[in-house]
Amino acid sequence: MKTDIHPKYFSEAKIKCACGNVMHIASTKEVIEVEICSKCHPFYTGKDKVIDTAGRIERFKKKLAKKR
């Protein structure tokens, strides 16, 4: 195996989110900045909104009802 070709490994790297949450991981980058994380993502916080464009959900339900 060749020596000195691998990037430096940080065992205490940080992930910084725009919401202020900081997570500690191991990575080849010392600081990683992200815009959204599991603390502020709507899917994980329960504030998820379903956007129905052009009545697609209603059309699907009508098709499903016809087949039954």
DAQUI-V327119 format. One record per pair of residues at least 24 apart in sequence whose C-alpha atoms are under 7 Angstrom apart, sorted by the first residue. I is the first residue (numbers start at 1). J is the second residue. D is the distance in Angstrom with one decimal. If there is no record, write none. Layout:
# DAQUI-V327119
i=I j=J d=D
i=I j=J d=D
This chain:
# DAQUI-V327119
none
